[in-house]
Amino acid sequence: MIDARQRKNIKEDLFVEIVQKHHQQSGELTHGIVSKILTNSTRHPHGIKVQLKSGLIGRVKNIIE
């Protein structure tokens, strides 16, 4: 499984599952295609923050291959 906490593994147009801020408690995942990477650091313990093409923002939990 690809590590979603490493920025180098996240690319635009990648199909991913994210958790939005208001769903962090429940862990509900939303899937979509990455349009923009918002995290600047090379690594983040909770996942890299991205914006999906749908406009939703969240941290990547899974990369769908």
Wavefront OBJ file of the C-alpha trace (Angstrom):
o trace
v 0.000 0.000 0.000
v 1.286 3.462 -0.911
v 1.942 5.775 2.068
v -0.516 8.708 1.857
v 1.487 10.606 4.508
v 4.347 11.245 2.049
v 3.857 14.235 -0.266
v 5.978 12.610 -2.996
v 3.304 9.884 -3.383
v 0.474 12.361 -4.058
v 0.066 13.730 -7.584
v -2.595 15.706 -9.409
v -5.184 13.559 -11.231
v -4.654 10.703 -8.734
v -7.781 8.887 -7.478
v -7.808 9.036 -3.666
v -9.972 8.738 -0.554
v -9.917 11.694 1.838
v -11.360 12.472 5.238
v -12.848 15.952 5.509
v -12.306 17.961 8.694
v -15.914 17.613 9.874
v -15.732 13.821 9.325
v -12.524 13.232 11.296
v -14.459 11.894 14.308
v -16.455 9.374 12.270
v -13.680 8.624 9.785
v -16.107 8.870 6.856
v -14.169 8.804 3.595
v -14.895 10.689 0.377
v -13.332 9.683 -2.906
v -12.308 11.815 -5.850
v -9.515 13.047 -8.075
v -6.790 15.362 -6.736
v -6.793 18.817 -8.333
v -4.404 20.590 -5.940
v -1.942 19.603 -3.198
v -2.305 21.972 -0.228
v 0.311 20.605 2.206
v 3.767 22.105 1.655
v 5.774 19.834 3.968
v 7.234 16.556 2.652
v 5.339 14.503 5.248
v 2.304 14.839 7.503
v 1.293 12.277 10.171
v -2.452 12.550 9.375
v -2.133 12.569 5.582
v -1.397 15.173 2.930
v -4.106 17.825 2.568
v -5.529 18.105 -0.949
v -8.366 19.697 -2.851
v -10.388 17.379 -5.071
v -11.750 18.342 -8.507
v -15.164 18.513 -6.802
v -13.812 21.329 -4.582
v -13.813 19.286 -1.362
v -10.755 19.558 0.891
v -9.383 16.888 3.169
v -6.434 14.701 4.111
v -5.578 11.719 1.943
v -6.149 8.418 3.729
v -5.918 5.998 0.792
v -4.547 6.109 -2.727
v -6.686 4.063 -5.122
v -4.664 2.358 -7.843
l 1 2 3 4 5 6 7 8 9 10 11 12 13 14 15 16 17 18 19 20 21 22 23 24 25 26 27 28 29 30 31 32 33 34 35 36 37 38 39 40 41 42 43 44 45 46 47 48 49 50 51 52 53 54 55 56 57 58 59 60 61 62 63 64 65
